[in-house]
Amino acid sequence: MEGEREAVGVVGVGWVGLVTATCFAELGHPIVALDVNAEKVESLRRGEITIHEPGLAELLTANSERITFTTSMDEVLAATRLLFCCVDTPPTYSGDADLSRVRSVVAQLPEGSEHALVMKSTVPSGTGASIRRDKPDLRYVSCPEFLKEGSAIQDFMHPDRVVVGADAGSEDSADAVESLYEPLGGEIVRTDVASAEMIKLASNAFLATKISFINEIANVCEQTGADVTEVARGMGLDERIGASFLQAGIGYGGSCFPKDVSALKQLAGNSGYHFQLLNAVIEVNELQKRRVIAKLEKHLGSLADKRIALLGLAFKPDTDDMREASSLVLSARLQGEGAEVVAYDPVASGSAGSMLPEVEMASSASAALERADAAVLVTEWPEFAELDWASVRESMASPILIDGRNYLDGVELRAAGFVYDGIGRPDPPDGT
Ligand SMILES: NC(=O)c1ccc[n+]([C@@H]2O[C@H](COP(=O)([O-])OP(=O)(O)OC[C@H]3O[C@@H](n4cnc5c(N)ncnc54)[C@H](O)[C@@H]3O)[C@@H](O)[C@H]2O)c1
């Protein structure tokens, strides 16, 4: 049976493309996966993956016989009719999405062919229409991706919903995409291309808004004595609000939220609409990363020549992705104040090294904390909760701990002799 199935094409095998290729292979489909990065293709052929994503390496190995990695578009076109476009769409200086990689894929598709381009890359609303203006015969389906790094396989295999957008002339291709996703069981949202594109941007912008909102509540809590974790717990139980994305901290980062919020803001601006709310969401997020400096100064005075340990560098746990990580802004600001910065991340120290050349990389959390005047928890890796804090305290120059993710147990840490400062969690009045 399996040999009779038509192969699925995947163009761009980064986070989204590799997960898409591997998961469709797991569902039994032969895959031809293309990337312009010949080195990446070579290492994938050897079964080596260059990103840290839980379970992905194992699933890829289990399905390696179904996946062909190539640098040749001709090979993809010969074997497949559905091409999932998973290339990156980074921000330009103007804040718009850079669609040059998408356009280079489109340019390689022959006129009037049977192939359909299925857009998984996040693109501004209107991109599909503009591609079809240039290539009116191209079958085009928008199928935005909602996976989260760190739980990408789980998210792909158990989607909340699958959005499939198609306009006149591409319905058959959209049906084919729907049937690929049907076994996964998520609700299929069948719609037009422009709406599908907007669902993706609006979803990410909404989640980012939730984060900036709770961060502002946290900042008010610091003025008023309320504890934002209690406030979020009480708010989140209201099913109209929901508990997710209500964790106050030092701001969102990563490859998606910052760029997608900015792309939506620019898209609105380019169409003549001033999206006021998103301006505030972005500004709050930028300021939130910097508030740690004031917290450190409150405890240490000037930061010049102070040794500050950053625990975690990746933009979130279970990934080594450093794109737009809060640690980048934070370490630059600390160095700007004259501090010496030492850092440890369980998986991202390597990828972070070239982005943070002035930061000393430690081999463990305890090594990073040795002689530190203060520590900042930047990424909530589980190993930081398991650390023997009472014994590392002895090795620190002063036991000051800023918990940038409200991840650790403040009561326990204070009992162990730490000056513990979270985000939106003022010291309890009874000193516990
Ligand atoms: N990473 C996420 O969590 C996530 C989640 C949802 C949506 N997205 C969106 O999916 C898209 C891809 O994101 P990513 O994180 O996987 O990017 P990535 O940078 O990890 O991977 C992109 C891949 O595309 C390849 N590529 C670039 N141009 C190419 C071309 N012309 N032909 C073939 N390959 C090409 C690159 O070499 C790279 O391997 C983006 O639009 C992103 O916004 C990402």
The ligand as a MOL file (V3000), in Angstrom:
LIG
                    3D

  0  0  0     0  0            999 V3000
M  V30 BEGIN CTAB
M  V30 COUNTS 44 48 0 0 0
M  V30 BEGIN ATOM
M  V30 1 N 9.9910 27.7390 14.4210 0
M  V30 2 C 8.7300 27.7620 14.8300 0
M  V30 3 O 8.4260 27.4970 15.9840 0
M  V30 4 C 7.6240 28.0980 13.8600 0
M  V30 5 C 6.2900 27.8090 14.2210 0
M  V30 6 C 5.2790 28.1350 13.3240 0
M  V30 7 C 5.5680 28.7690 12.1210 0
M  V30 8 N 6.8730 29.0580 11.8110 0 CHG=1
M  V30 9 C 7.1390 29.6840 10.5180 0
M  V30 10 O 7.6250 28.6870 9.6290 0
M  V30 11 C 8.6250 29.2300 8.7690 0
M  V30 12 C 9.9090 28.4470 8.9190 0
M  V30 13 O 10.3910 28.6320 10.2320 0
M  V30 14 P 11.5850 27.7510 10.8270 0
M  V30 15 O 11.7220 28.1500 12.2470 0
M  V30 16 O 11.3870 26.3390 10.4460 0 CHG=-1
M  V30 17 O 12.8010 28.3690 9.9690 0
M  V30 18 P 14.2960 27.8200 9.8980 0
M  V30 19 O 15.1500 28.9940 9.6910 0
M  V30 20 O 14.5600 26.8990 11.0510 0
M  V30 21 O 14.2980 26.9280 8.5710 0
M  V30 22 C 14.1270 27.4160 7.2740 0
M  V30 23 C 14.8420 26.4820 6.3190 0
M  V30 24 O 14.5390 26.8800 4.9700 0
M  V30 25 C 15.7330 26.7460 4.2020 0
M  V30 26 N 15.6100 27.5840 2.9860 0
M  V30 27 C 15.7210 28.9310 2.8700 0
M  V30 28 N 15.4920 29.3030 1.6050 0
M  V30 29 C 15.2260 28.1650 0.9150 0
M  V30 30 C 14.8940 27.8970 -0.4430 0
M  V30 31 N 14.7840 28.8800 -1.3370 0
M  V30 32 N 14.6990 26.6070 -0.8240 0
M  V30 33 C 14.8150 25.6110 0.0770 0
M  V30 34 N 15.1200 25.7980 1.3620 0
M  V30 35 C 15.3050 27.0540 1.7870 0
M  V30 36 C 16.8320 27.1960 5.1470 0
M  V30 37 O 18.0950 26.7260 4.7070 0
M  V30 38 C 16.3760 26.5440 6.4490 0
M  V30 39 O 16.8780 25.2360 6.5810 0
M  V30 40 C 8.7400 30.7040 9.1440 0
M  V30 41 O 7.9090 31.4600 8.3020 0
M  V30 42 C 8.2240 30.7350 10.5740 0
M  V30 43 O 7.6910 31.9900 10.9070 0
M  V30 44 C 7.9020 28.7250 12.6420 0
M  V30 END ATOM
M  V30 BEGIN BOND
M  V30 1 1 1 2
M  V30 2 2 2 3
M  V30 3 1 2 4
M  V30 4 1 4 5
M  V30 5 2 4 44
M  V30 6 2 5 6
M  V30 7 1 6 7
M  V30 8 2 7 8
M  V30 9 1 8 9
M  V30 10 1 8 44
M  V30 11 1 9 10
M  V30 12 1 9 42
M  V30 13 1 10 11
M  V30 14 1 11 12
M  V30 15 1 11 40
M  V30 16 1 12 13
M  V30 17 1 13 14
M  V30 18 2 14 15
M  V30 19 1 14 16
M  V30 20 1 14 17
M  V30 21 1 17 18
M  V30 22 2 18 19
M  V30 23 1 18 20
M  V30 24 1 18 21
M  V30 25 1 21 22
M  V30 26 1 22 23
M  V30 27 1 23 24
M  V30 28 1 23 38
M  V30 29 1 24 25
M  V30 30 1 25 26
M  V30 31 1 25 36
M  V30 32 1 26 27
M  V30 33 1 26 35
M  V30 34 2 27 28
M  V30 35 1 28 29
M  V30 36 1 29 30
M  V30 37 2 29 35
M  V30 38 1 30 31
M  V30 39 2 30 32
M  V30 40 1 32 33
M  V30 41 2 33 34
M  V30 42 1 34 35
M  V30 43 1 36 37
M  V30 44 1 36 38
M  V30 45 1 38 39
M  V30 46 1 40 41
M  V30 47 1 40 42
M  V30 48 1 42 43
M  V30 END BOND
M  V30 END CTAB
M  END
